[in-house]
Amino acid sequence: MLTEGTPMLTWLMMAFILLDYIFESVLDYLNARSWDLPTPPELTGLYDEQRYRKARSYHQAKARLSRISSTFSTILMLAFLYLKGFAWMHLWVDGVTAHPVAQALLFFGAFAVLSDIIGLPFEWYNIFVIEEKFGFNKMTWKTYLSDKLKGYLIGAVIGGTLLAAFAWFYQQTGNLFWLYAWGLFTAFTLFFATFYTSLIVPLFNQLQPLEAGSLREKIEEYARKVSFPLHNIFIIDGSKRSTKANAYFSGLGSKKTIVLYDTLLKDHTEEELISILAHEVGHYKKKHIHQGMVISVLQTGLLLYILSVFIKEPMLTQALGLNSETAVFPIGLVAFSLLYSPISIVTGLMMNIFSRKNEFEADRFAKESTGTGEHLISSLKKLSANNLSNLQPDRWYVFFHYSHPPLLERVRALMK
């Protein structure tokens, strides 16, 4: 049964959504203006006039799509809340099954599918129109559909298992359900961090060990020099989807792995590749991965504890339009996530600040361990130029959204 009228908490949720939309729009506007700034001496020559116009057009196209997408999703969410859409979804689920765990799976499964369908046109336009137009996209329709199906399957298996366990803990373990859920999510985080590259990545990409030769010899020599236990160096076929390049470090213990995109090898010298590798090793040496995991686990524990305090309050269920004297788990979880959104913005901001600090430290480690910052600077410049990056993003946009420092700040730090 639905509630009459619109509860005050519902208006509060709608206010949070609207304020977030306005705030993000202001940040996007400020970031768009940053293209008018003169190029600093440290980055002179990175873009010629033609490529600068291309980079600006690329970001304008991305921003325009983002603005349309965010406007559409904001209006849709506000309407969904006002018209008690989540309550209607629960009534439908309740008519299908009375089992609480099955209800949670059906409710969130249906919502995930609906959200993905709504986002498909925007995703398609981004990949096959914008990225294609500016020379980045290499993905075929076959690869796109394959990725989608695999993503659905992995989401259903992993996400469904975690959600089912979470709902079962809620039903069976009383007020301590958050502790059981925290233990489960912590175990999953450790497992995922350890085996992501060996179990998940091969479902989407081919990983090939770096062949014997000059580059591998130099990498192994560098690893011995800094006492890095290097066991796995893989090349990933990122070029099957995009021309953009990347590199990352993953895994724990004996599963530590360095992954280099094949596009990275194509555009960079061996010295530049060593400097990129040194940056990734820096994250390991500075214990950034472990620190990040500890912070993530603690954040999750705090979130779950706060959730346990409020989720059994009927007012959360009533706020989404369901007239019930007892709390309904899926409805309460959605209501809590909407009310928690301002706090999540703050925690996300803190994580970005922490991440940018770590990137500076990894850059400094790379400079000190290789004896020069020149190769890392040249590699960062190439990555930015090849990806048509905004060379001088607005400082407030960076503050709220960037997990990595802008190119100019990294170059200046490396030149000291």
C-alpha positions as CSV (number, residue, x, y, z in Angstrom):
1,M,0.0,0.0,0.0
2,L,1.3,3.5,-0.9
3,T,1.6,6.5,1.4
4,E,-0.5,9.5,0.9
5,G,1.3,12.7,0.0
6,T,5.0,13.2,-0.1
7,P,6.9,12.8,3.2
8,M,9.5,15.4,4.3
9,L,12.4,12.9,3.9
10,T,11.4,12.4,0.2
11,W,11.7,16.1,-0.4
12,L,15.1,16.0,1.4
13,M,16.3,13.2,-1.0
14,M,15.0,15.2,-4.0
15,A,16.8,18.3,-2.7
16,F,20.1,16.3,-2.4
17,I,19.8,15.1,-6.0
18,L,19.0,18.5,-7.4
19,L,21.8,20.2,-5.4
20,D,24.3,17.6,-6.7
21,Y,23.1,18.3,-10.2
22,I,23.6,22.1,-9.8
23,F,26.9,21.7,-8.2
24,E,28.3,19.4,-10.9
25,S,26.9,21.8,-13.6
26,V,28.9,24.6,-12.0
27,L,32.1,22.5,-11.9
28,D,31.6,21.6,-15.5
29,Y,31.2,25.2,-16.5
30,L,34.3,26.2,-14.7
31,N,36.3,23.4,-16.3
32,A,35.1,24.4,-19.7
33,R,36.4,27.9,-19.2
34,S,39.9,26.6,-18.4
35,W,40.5,26.0,-22.1
36,D,40.9,29.8,-22.5
37,L,44.0,29.9,-20.3
38,P,47.4,30.4,-22.0
39,T,49.6,27.4,-22.2
40,P,52.3,27.4,-19.5
41,P,56.0,27.2,-20.6
42,E,56.4,23.7,-19.2
43,L,53.8,22.4,-21.7
44,T,54.6,24.6,-24.7
45,G,54.6,22.6,-28.0
46,L,52.6,19.7,-26.6
47,Y,49.7,20.7,-28.8
48,D,49.9,22.5,-32.1
49,E,47.0,24.8,-33.1
50,Q,45.2,22.0,-35.0
51,R,45.5,19.4,-32.2
52,Y,44.6,22.0,-29.6
53,R,41.3,22.7,-31.4
54,K,40.8,18.9,-31.7
55,A,41.3,18.4,-28.0
56,R,39.0,21.2,-27.1
57,S,36.3,19.9,-29.5
58,Y,36.7,16.4,-28.0
59,H,36.1,17.7,-24.5
60,Q,33.2,19.9,-25.6
61,A,31.5,16.9,-27.2
62,K,32.1,14.8,-24.0
63,A,30.8,17.6,-21.8
64,R,27.7,18.1,-23.9
65,L,26.8,14.4,-23.8
66,S,27.5,14.3,-20.0
67,R,25.2,17.4,-19.5
68,I,22.4,15.8,-21.5
69,S,22.8,12.4,-19.7
70,S,22.9,14.0,-16.2
71,T,19.9,16.2,-16.9
72,F,17.9,13.3,-18.2
73,S,18.8,11.0,-15.3
74,T,18.2,13.7,-12.7
75,I,14.7,14.5,-14.1
76,L,14.0,10.8,-14.2
77,M,15.1,10.1,-10.6
78,L,13.2,13.1,-9.3
79,A,10.0,11.9,-11.1
80,F,10.6,8.3,-9.9
81,L,10.8,9.5,-6.3
82,Y,7.8,11.8,-6.6
83,L,5.6,9.2,-8.2
84,K,6.7,6.5,-5.6
85,G,8.4,4.4,-8.3
86,F,10.4,2.4,-5.7
87,A,7.3,1.6,-3.8
88,W,5.6,0.4,-7.0
89,M,8.6,-1.8,-7.7
90,H,8.4,-3.4,-4.3
91,L,4.6,-4.1,-4.7
92,W,5.4,-5.8,-8.0
93,V,8.2,-7.9,-6.4
94,D,6.0,-8.7,-3.4
95,G,3.5,-10.1,-5.8
96,V,6.1,-12.4,-7.3
97,T,7.7,-13.8,-4.2
98,A,7.4,-13.5,-0.4
99,H,10.9,-14.7,0.3
100,P,13.0,-11.7,1.6
101,V,16.3,-12.7,0.0
102,A,14.5,-13.4,-3.4
103,Q,12.7,-10.1,-3.1
104,A,16.0,-8.2,-2.6
105,L,17.6,-10.0,-5.6
106,L,14.6,-9.4,-7.9
107,F,14.2,-5.7,-6.8
108,F,17.8,-4.7,-7.3
109,G,18.2,-6.9,-10.3
110,A,15.3,-5.3,-12.0
111,F,16.5,-1.8,-11.1
112,A,20.0,-2.6,-12.4
113,V,18.6,-3.8,-15.7
114,L,16.3,-0.8,-16.0
115,S,19.1,1.6,-15.2
116,D,21.4,0.0,-17.8
117,I,18.8,0.1,-20.5
118,I,18.2,3.8,-19.9
119,G,21.9,4.5,-20.0
120,L,22.6,2.4,-23.2
121,P,21.9,5.2,-25.8
122,F,24.3,7.5,-24.0
123,E,27.0,4.8,-23.7
124,W,26.5,3.9,-27.4
125,Y,26.8,7.5,-28.5
126,N,30.0,8.0,-26.4
127,I,31.7,5.0,-27.8
128,F,30.6,4.7,-31.4
129,V,30.1,8.4,-32.2
130,I,32.4,10.6,-30.0
131,E,35.3,8.2,-29.4
132,E,35.0,7.0,-33.0
133,K,35.0,10.6,-34.4
134,F,38.2,11.5,-32.6
135,G,40.1,8.3,-33.5
136,F,40.0,6.5,-30.1
137,N,37.4,3.8,-30.5
138,K,38.6,0.4,-31.9
139,M,35.7,-1.6,-30.4
140,T,33.4,-3.5,-32.8
141,W,29.8,-4.2,-32.2
142,K,30.6,-7.8,-31.6
143,T,33.1,-6.9,-28.8
144,Y,30.7,-4.4,-27.3
145,L,27.9,-7.0,-27.1
146,S,30.2,-9.6,-25.8
147,D,31.5,-7.3,-23.1
148,K,27.9,-6.4,-22.1
149,L,26.8,-10.1,-21.8
150,K,29.9,-11.0,-19.8
151,G,29.4,-7.9,-17.6
152,Y,25.8,-9.0,-16.9
153,L,26.9,-12.5,-16.1
154,I,29.7,-11.4,-13.7
155,G,27.4,-8.9,-12.1
156,A,24.7,-11.5,-11.6
157,V,27.0,-14.1,-10.1
158,I,29.2,-11.8,-7.9
159,G,26.8,-9.0,-7.2
160,G,23.9,-11.5,-6.7
161,T,25.9,-13.6,-4.3
162,L,27.0,-10.6,-2.2
163,L,23.5,-9.1,-2.2
164,A,21.9,-12.5,-1.2
165,A,24.3,-12.9,1.6
166,F,23.8,-9.3,2.8
167,A,20.0,-9.8,2.7
168,W,20.3,-13.1,4.6
169,F,22.5,-11.5,7.3
170,Y,19.9,-8.8,7.7
171,Q,17.1,-11.3,8.2
172,Q,19.0,-13.8,10.4
173,T,21.6,-12.0,12.5
174,G,19.7,-9.1,14.0
175,N,21.5,-5.9,14.9
176,L,24.9,-7.5,14.3
177,F,24.2,-8.1,10.6
178,W,26.6,-5.2,9.7
179,L,29.5,-7.1,11.3
180,Y,28.8,-10.2,9.2
181,A,28.4,-8.2,6.1
182,W,31.6,-6.3,6.8
183,G,33.5,-9.5,7.2
184,L,32.1,-10.8,3.9
185,F,32.9,-7.6,2.0
186,T,36.4,-7.5,3.5
187,A,37.1,-11.1,2.4
188,F,35.8,-10.3,-1.1
189,T,37.9,-7.2,-1.3
190,L,41.1,-9.1,-0.5
191,F,40.1,-11.9,-2.9
192,F,39.3,-9.5,-5.7
193,A,42.4,-7.5,-5.2
194,T,44.5,-10.7,-5.4
195,F,42.9,-12.5,-8.3
196,Y,41.4,-9.7,-10.4
197,T,44.1,-9.8,-13.1
198,S,44.2,-13.6,-13.3
199,L,40.5,-14.3,-13.1
200,I,38.5,-11.4,-14.4
201,V,40.7,-9.6,-16.9
202,P,41.2,-12.7,-19.1
203,L,37.4,-12.8,-19.6
204,F,37.7,-9.6,-21.6
205,N,41.3,-9.3,-22.8
206,Q,44.3,-11.4,-23.8
207,L,47.2,-11.2,-21.4
208,Q,50.6,-12.2,-22.9
209,P,53.9,-12.4,-20.9
210,L,56.3,-9.7,-22.1
211,E,58.6,-11.4,-24.6
212,A,62.4,-11.8,-23.9
213,G,64.4,-9.0,-25.3
214,S,65.9,-5.6,-24.5
215,L,62.9,-4.2,-22.7
216,R,62.4,-7.2,-20.5
217,E,66.0,-7.3,-19.6
218,K,65.9,-3.6,-18.6
219,I,62.8,-4.2,-16.6
220,E,64.3,-7.1,-14.8
221,E,67.5,-5.2,-14.1
222,Y,65.5,-2.3,-12.7
223,A,63.4,-4.7,-10.5
224,R,66.6,-6.2,-9.1
225,K,68.0,-2.7,-8.4
226,V,65.0,-1.6,-6.3
227,S,64.5,-5.1,-4.8
228,F,61.1,-5.5,-6.3
229,P,59.9,-9.2,-6.4
230,L,58.8,-9.1,-10.1
231,H,57.1,-12.3,-11.2
232,N,54.6,-11.3,-13.8
233,I,54.9,-8.7,-16.5
234,F,51.9,-8.9,-19.0
235,I,51.0,-7.0,-22.1
236,I,47.2,-6.5,-22.5
237,D,45.5,-6.1,-25.9
238,G,43.9,-2.7,-25.0
239,S,44.1,-1.7,-28.7
240,K,41.1,-4.0,-29.4
241,R,38.9,-1.4,-27.7
242,S,40.8,1.9,-27.7
243,T,43.9,3.7,-28.8
244,K,44.3,5.1,-25.3
245,A,47.2,3.8,-23.3
246,N,47.6,2.8,-19.7
247,A,49.5,0.7,-17.2
248,Y,48.6,-0.6,-13.8
249,F,49.8,-2.7,-10.8
250,S,47.6,-5.3,-9.3
251,G,47.6,-8.4,-7.0
252,L,48.9,-9.3,-3.6
253,G,51.7,-11.7,-2.5
254,S,52.8,-14.0,-5.3
255,K,50.0,-12.6,-7.5
256,K,51.7,-9.2,-7.9
257,T,51.4,-8.2,-11.5
258,I,52.5,-5.4,-13.8
259,V,50.2,-4.9,-16.8
260,L,51.2,-2.7,-19.7
261,Y,48.8,-1.8,-22.6
262,D,50.1,-2.7,-26.0
263,T,49.3,0.8,-27.1
264,L,51.8,2.0,-24.5
265,L,54.6,-0.1,-26.0
266,K,53.8,1.3,-29.4
267,D,54.2,5.0,-28.5
268,H,56.9,5.0,-25.9
269,T,60.7,4.4,-25.7
270,E,62.2,1.8,-23.5
271,E,63.4,4.4,-21.1
272,E,59.9,5.9,-20.8
273,L,58.4,2.5,-20.2
274,I,60.9,1.9,-17.4
275,S,59.9,5.2,-15.9
276,I,56.2,4.2,-16.1
277,L,57.0,0.9,-14.5
278,A,59.0,2.7,-11.8
279,H,56.0,4.8,-11.0
280,E,53.9,1.6,-10.5
281,V,56.6,0.0,-8.4
282,G,56.6,3.2,-6.3
283,H,53.0,2.5,-5.4
284,Y,54.0,-0.9,-4.1
285,K,57.2,0.4,-2.3
286,K,55.2,3.2,-0.6
287,K,52.5,0.7,0.4
288,H,49.8,2.7,-1.3
289,I,47.9,-0.4,-2.3
290,H,47.7,-1.7,1.2
291,Q,46.9,1.7,2.7
292,G,44.1,2.1,0.2
293,M,42.7,-1.3,1.0
294,V,42.7,-0.6,4.8
295,I,41.0,2.8,4.3
296,S,38.4,1.2,2.0
297,V,37.7,-1.6,4.5
298,L,37.4,0.9,7.4
299,Q,35.1,3.1,5.3
300,T,32.9,0.1,4.4
301,G,32.7,-0.8,8.1
302,L,31.6,2.7,9.1
303,L,29.1,2.8,6.3
304,L,27.6,-0.6,7.3
305,Y,27.4,0.4,11.0
306,I,25.6,3.7,10.1
307,L,23.3,1.7,7.8
308,S,22.5,-0.8,10.7
309,V,21.4,2.1,12.9
310,F,18.9,3.5,10.4
311,I,17.8,0.8,8.0
312,K,15.2,-0.7,10.4
313,E,13.5,2.6,10.8
314,P,10.1,2.5,9.1
315,M,10.4,6.2,8.1
316,L,13.0,5.2,5.5
317,T,10.6,2.8,3.9
318,Q,7.7,5.4,4.1
319,A,10.0,8.1,2.6
320,L,9.9,6.1,-0.7
321,G,6.2,5.9,-0.7
322,L,5.5,2.5,0.9
323,N,2.9,2.7,3.7
324,S,4.4,0.1,6.1
325,E,4.8,0.0,9.9
326,T,7.9,-2.1,9.5
327,A,11.1,-1.6,7.6
328,V,11.4,-3.2,4.1
329,F,15.0,-4.1,3.4
330,P,15.3,-3.1,-0.3
331,I,13.4,0.1,0.1
332,G,15.3,1.1,3.2
333,L,18.6,0.4,1.5
334,V,17.7,2.7,-1.4
335,A,16.5,5.4,0.9
336,F,19.6,5.2,3.0
337,S,21.9,5.5,0.0
338,L,20.1,8.6,-1.2
339,L,20.3,10.3,2.2
340,Y,24.0,9.2,2.6
341,S,25.0,10.7,-0.7
342,P,26.4,14.0,0.8
343,I,28.6,12.0,3.1
344,S,29.8,9.8,0.2
345,I,30.7,12.9,-1.7
346,V,32.9,14.0,1.3
347,T,34.5,10.5,1.6
348,G,35.1,10.4,-2.1
349,L,36.8,13.9,-2.0
350,M,39.1,12.6,0.8
351,M,40.0,9.6,-1.2
352,N,40.9,11.7,-4.2
353,I,43.1,13.9,-2.0
354,F,44.8,10.8,-0.7
355,S,45.2,9.3,-4.2
356,R,46.7,12.5,-5.6
357,K,49.2,12.6,-2.8
358,N,50.1,9.0,-3.6
359,E,50.6,9.8,-7.2
360,F,53.1,12.5,-6.4
361,E,55.0,10.1,-4.1
362,A,55.1,7.4,-6.8
363,D,56.4,10.0,-9.3
364,R,59.1,11.0,-6.9
365,F,60.1,7.4,-6.3
366,A,60.3,6.8,-10.1
367,K,62.6,9.9,-10.4
368,E,64.9,8.9,-7.6
369,S,65.1,5.2,-8.5
370,T,65.8,5.8,-12.2
371,G,68.1,8.8,-11.5
372,T,66.1,11.3,-13.7
373,G,62.6,12.6,-14.0
374,E,63.0,13.4,-17.7
375,H,61.7,10.1,-19.1
376,L,58.7,10.1,-16.8
377,I,57.9,13.7,-17.8
378,S,58.1,12.8,-21.5
379,S,55.9,9.7,-21.1
380,L,53.3,11.7,-19.2
381,K,53.3,14.4,-21.9
382,K,52.8,11.7,-24.6
383,L,50.0,10.1,-22.7
384,S,48.2,13.5,-22.3
385,A,48.7,14.5,-25.9
386,N,47.7,11.1,-27.3
387,N,44.5,11.1,-25.1
388,L,43.7,14.8,-26.0
389,S,43.7,15.7,-22.3
390,N,42.8,19.1,-20.9
391,L,46.2,20.5,-20.0
392,Q,44.9,23.0,-17.4
393,P,41.7,21.7,-15.9
394,D,40.0,24.0,-13.4
395,R,41.4,23.7,-9.9
396,W,38.0,23.2,-8.3
397,Y,37.1,20.5,-10.8
398,V,40.4,18.8,-10.1
399,F,39.9,19.1,-6.3
400,F,36.5,17.3,-6.4
401,H,37.0,14.8,-9.3
402,Y,40.7,14.1,-10.1
403,S,42.3,11.0,-8.5
404,H,45.6,11.9,-10.3
405,P,47.2,15.4,-10.2
406,P,47.0,17.3,-13.5
407,L,49.9,17.0,-15.9
408,L,51.3,20.5,-15.2
409,E,51.5,19.9,-11.4
410,R,53.2,16.5,-12.0
411,V,55.7,18.0,-14.4
412,R,56.6,20.9,-12.1
413,A,57.0,18.5,-9.2
414,L,59.4,16.3,-11.2
415,M,61.4,19.3,-12.4
416,K,62.3,20.3,-8.9
